[in-house]
Amino acid sequence: MTDDTSPLTGLRFSKGHGTGNDFVLMADPDGARPLSTEQIARLCDRHRGLGGDGFIRAVRSRALPEGAAALAENPDAEWFMDYYNADGSLSEMCGNGVRVFIHFLLTQGLVALEDGGELSIGTRAGIKKVARTAAGYRVDMGPWDFIHPSHAAERGVDSVVEAAGLAEPRPALSITMGNPHTVVALEETADLAALDLAGTPAVIPVPPSGTNVEFVLPADPLVTDDVGHISMRVHERGVGETLSCGTGACAAAAATRFWAGAGAPDAWSVAVPGGVVGVRFFPGADGREHVELSGPAVMVAEGVLADGLLQQL
């Protein structure tokens, strides 16, 4: 039997995904059950654990130092999204994860949100405002920016990327969405299909905190009915290839829009292996250009960890 004094005894979990980007979630309102890096990695292990691209703990903002900062920014941000990559490393936030996080809070009865209603939540990348829609949720992801603004302005690229399946290194542009992304443009459908993202692509130079790498294929034509269309595969920092990445979709749309130049649309449809998400650029109240991400969120399971797994953890 598991020791009753274990902080994980009786741990309840849920499993959810947004366009195939999947997460293990738990509610810990008072911040009483923090998990170690090793425990999170085991929970997210697809062979010996529950499996997931990341781990999300729902904590009331007042129970965390980072949450206190969120409350200072917006007193309505009652809940904090405590997010970790599948290897247990801390991450700033996750765009698909935000939608799944809100859906988890709703299904657990921790918040109420009608269609068209909006909630503010705390993340390590600042406050995120989430609205409920008929098709899922839309999230104000905040402003985007270049990681190396001077290089972007001068050349439109700031690095090169090497990856298995690419015949040669490709130029890339690094975008921050509160977390780092490096975007590579491809020319042919075969180039996107030929990628082997089991290993980590080499980014030269790599941003200080590492980076997620998006490989983007523009549609032909790029714009239809004032909406830009791109397809994308992604290698997520600390995870590997995933079926979708919300902040990555925003970064990919931002880079493609920048490369397309004047007249590029503000609305984008981003096809990922797990489905399709929407990206929209709009003027924020802070005077900066913000990015909105929209898409579905699905809960697929909930339960209690078995004693055997608790002992392994």
C-alpha positions in Angstrom: 0.0 0.0 0.0 1.0 3.6 -0.5 2.2 5.6 2.5 -0.7 7.7 3.6 1.7 10.6 4.3 2.8 10.6 0.6 1.9 14.0 -1.0 0.6 12.0 -4.0 -1.7 9.6 -2.1 -5.2 9.7 -3.7 -4.0 11.9 -6.6 -6.8 12.5 -9.1 -5.9 13.3 -12.7 -7.6 14.2 -16.0 -6.3 13.8 -19.5 -7.2 16.3 -22.3 -6.0 17.6 -25.7 -6.2 20.5 -28.1 -5.8 19.4 -31.7 -3.9 16.4 -30.5 -1.5 18.3 -28.2 -2.2 16.3 -25.0 -1.8 17.0 -21.3 -2.1 15.4 -17.9 -4.0 17.8 -15.6 -4.6 17.9 -11.9 -6.4 20.3 -9.6 -4.4 21.6 -6.6 -6.2 24.8 -5.6 -4.1 25.5 -2.5 -0.8 24.5 -4.0 -0.3 21.7 -1.5 0.8 19.0 -4.0 3.8 20.2 -6.1 5.4 17.4 -8.1 9.1 17.0 -8.8 10.7 17.0 -12.3 11.1 13.2 -12.1 7.4 12.7 -11.1 6.1 14.8 -13.9 8.4 13.1 -16.5 7.1 9.7 -15.3 3.4 10.8 -15.4 4.0 12.0 -19.0 5.8 8.9 -20.1 3.8 7.2 -22.9 4.9 3.7 -21.9 5.2 3.7 -18.1 2.9 6.6 -17.2 -0.3 8.3 -18.4 1.3 9.9 -21.5 1.3 13.5 -22.5 3.1 16.4 -24.2 2.9 18.3 -20.9 1.6 18.5 -17.4 -0.7 21.2 -16.1 -1.5 21.9 -12.4 -4.5 24.2 -11.7 -3.5 26.3 -8.7 -5.2 29.4 -7.3 -3.0 32.3 -8.0 -2.7 33.4 -4.4 -1.0 30.1 -3.6 2.0 30.7 -5.9 4.6 33.5 -6.0 4.2 33.7 -9.8 0.4 33.8 -9.2 0.8 36.8 -6.9 2.5 38.6 -9.7 -0.5 37.7 -12.0 -3.0 39.0 -9.4 -1.0 42.2 -9.2 -1.4 42.6 -12.9 -5.1 41.5 -13.0 -7.0 40.8 -9.7 -9.5 38.7 -11.7 -6.9 36.1 -12.5 -8.0 33.7 -9.8 -6.4 30.6 -11.4 -2.8 30.0 -12.4 -1.8 27.6 -15.1 1.3 25.8 -13.6 2.7 24.3 -16.8 5.6 21.8 -17.4 7.0 20.1 -20.5 6.9 16.3 -20.8 10.4 16.0 -19.5 9.4 17.8 -16.3 11.1 21.1 -17.2 9.3 24.3 -16.4 7.7 26.2 -19.3 6.3 29.7 -19.7 2.9 28.5 -21.1 1.3 26.6 -23.9 -1.3 27.9 -26.3 -3.2 24.7 -26.8 -2.7 24.0 -23.1 -4.5 27.2 -22.2 -7.7 26.1 -23.9 -7.5 22.6 -22.3 -6.8 24.2 -18.9 -9.9 26.4 -19.1 -12.0 23.3 -20.3 -10.6 21.4 -17.3 -11.6 24.1 -14.9 -15.1 24.1 -16.4 -15.5 20.3 -16.3 -14.3 20.2 -12.7 -16.8 22.9 -11.7 -14.1 25.3 -10.6 -15.3 28.1 -12.8 -18.3 29.0 -14.8 -18.1 30.4 -18.3 -21.0 30.9 -20.8 -20.7 31.1 -24.5 -19.1 34.5 -25.3 -17.9 34.9 -21.7 -14.3 35.6 -20.8 -11.9 34.6 -18.1 -8.4 35.9 -17.2 -5.8 33.3 -16.1 -2.3 33.7 -14.9 0.7 32.1 -16.7 4.4 32.5 -16.5 4.1 34.5 -19.8 1.6 36.9 -18.3 -2.2 37.2 -18.1 -4.1 35.3 -20.8 -7.8 36.2 -21.6 -9.8 33.3 -22.8 -13.3 33.5 -24.3 -15.7 30.5 -24.8 -17.0 30.0 -28.4 -19.3 27.6 -30.1 -16.3 25.8 -31.5 -14.1 25.8 -28.4 -12.1 28.7 -27.0 -10.2 31.7 -28.3 -7.2 33.1 -26.4 -5.6 36.5 -26.4 -2.0 35.3 -26.4 -0.7 38.8 -25.9 1.9 40.5 -28.0 4.4 38.8 -30.3 7.9 40.0 -31.1 11.2 39.1 -32.7 13.8 37.5 -30.5 16.5 39.3 -32.5 14.7 42.5 -33.8 17.7 44.0 -35.7 18.4 40.8 -37.6 14.7 40.4 -38.6 14.5 44.0 -39.8 17.7 43.8 -41.8 17.4 40.3 -43.4 14.2 38.6 -42.4 16.2 35.8 -40.9 18.4 35.5 -37.8 19.6 31.8 -37.7 19.9 28.6 -39.6 18.3 25.2 -38.8 19.6 21.7 -39.5 17.2 18.8 -39.2 17.1 15.2 -40.2 15.3 15.0 -43.6 16.5 18.4 -44.7 19.0 18.3 -47.5 20.8 21.3 -46.3 20.5 23.9 -43.5 17.6 26.4 -43.9 17.3 30.0 -42.9 15.0 30.7 -40.0 13.4 33.5 -38.0 13.0 33.5 -34.2 9.7 34.7 -32.7 8.8 35.1 -29.0 5.2 34.4 -27.9 6.3 34.6 -24.2 8.2 31.4 -25.1 10.8 31.1 -27.9 10.1 29.8 -31.4 12.3 29.4 -34.5 10.4 29.3 -37.8 11.7 27.6 -41.0 9.9 28.1 -44.4 9.7 25.1 -46.7 8.9 25.1 -50.4 7.4 21.7 -51.2 4.9 19.3 -49.5 7.6 16.6 -49.8 10.0 18.7 -47.7 7.5 18.8 -44.9 6.7 15.1 -45.1 10.4 14.1 -45.3 11.3 15.6 -41.9 12.4 13.3 -39.1 11.8 15.2 -35.9 12.6 12.4 -33.5 15.8 14.2 -32.8 16.2 17.8 -31.8 16.9 20.2 -34.8 20.1 22.2 -34.5 19.4 26.0 -34.4 22.5 28.2 -35.0 22.6 30.4 -33.0 20.1 29.0 -30.5 18.2 31.5 -28.4 19.3 31.7 -24.7 16.5 29.5 -23.3 16.4 27.0 -26.1 13.6 27.1 -28.7 10.7 25.3 -30.3 11.2 24.8 -34.0 8.4 25.1 -36.5 8.6 24.0 -40.1 6.1 25.8 -42.3 4.7 25.2 -45.7 2.7 28.1 -47.2 -0.3 27.2 -49.3 -0.5 28.0 -53.0 -2.2 30.4 -53.2 -1.1 31.7 -49.8 -4.3 33.8 -49.2 -7.9 32.7 -49.9 -10.8 35.0 -49.0 -8.6 37.2 -46.9 -7.3 34.3 -44.8 -3.7 33.1 -45.0 -3.2 29.3 -45.1 -0.1 27.4 -43.9 0.7 23.8 -42.8 3.1 23.1 -40.0 5.1 20.5 -38.1 6.8 21.3 -34.8 9.5 20.0 -32.5 8.7 21.3 -29.0 11.5 22.1 -26.6 11.7 19.4 -23.9 9.0 17.2 -25.6 9.9 16.3 -29.2 7.5 16.3 -32.2 3.9 17.0 -31.2 0.6 16.9 -33.1 0.1 20.6 -32.5 1.6 23.6 -30.7 -0.6 26.7 -30.1 2.2 29.3 -29.5 4.1 27.6 -32.4 1.1 28.2 -34.7 1.0 31.9 -33.7 4.8 32.2 -34.2 4.6 30.4 -37.6 1.8 32.7 -38.8 3.7 35.8 -37.5 6.8 34.8 -39.4 5.0 33.9 -42.6 3.0 37.2 -42.4 6.2 39.1 -42.0 7.9 37.4 -44.9 4.8 38.0 -47.1 5.1 41.7 -46.6 2.6 44.6 -47.0 -0.9 43.4 -47.7 -0.6 40.1 -45.8 -3.8 39.3 -44.0 -4.5 39.4 -40.3 -6.4 36.1 -40.2 -4.6 32.8 -40.6 -5.6 29.1 -40.7 -2.8 26.8 -39.5 -3.0 23.1 -40.3 -1.1 20.9 -37.9 -1.0 17.0 -37.8 -3.7 17.1 -35.1 -6.2 19.4 -36.8 -6.6 23.1 -37.6 -6.3 26.2 -35.4 -7.1 29.8 -36.1 -4.7 32.7 -35.6 -5.6 36.4 -35.8 -3.6 39.6 -35.3 -5.2 42.7 -33.8 -4.2 45.9 -32.0 -3.9 45.4 -28.3 -5.0 47.9 -25.7 -1.3 48.3 -24.7 -0.5 49.7 -28.1 1.2 46.5 -29.3 0.0 44.0 -31.8 -1.6 41.0 -30.1 -2.2 37.5 -31.4 -5.4 35.5 -30.8 -5.4 31.7 -31.0 -8.7 29.8 -31.5 -9.5 26.1 -31.5 -11.1 23.2 -29.7 -10.4 21.5 -26.4 -11.4 18.0 -25.4 -11.3 16.1 -22.1 -10.8 12.3 -22.7 -10.4 10.7 -19.3 -10.2 11.2 -15.5 -9.2 8.9 -12.7 -7.0 8.2 -9.7 -3.4 7.0 -9.9 -2.9 3.3 -9.0 -0.8 2.5 -6.0 1.8 0.8 -8.2 2.4 4.0 -10.1 2.5 6.1 -6.9 5.2 3.9 -5.5 7.2 4.2 -8.7 6.9 8.0 -8.6 
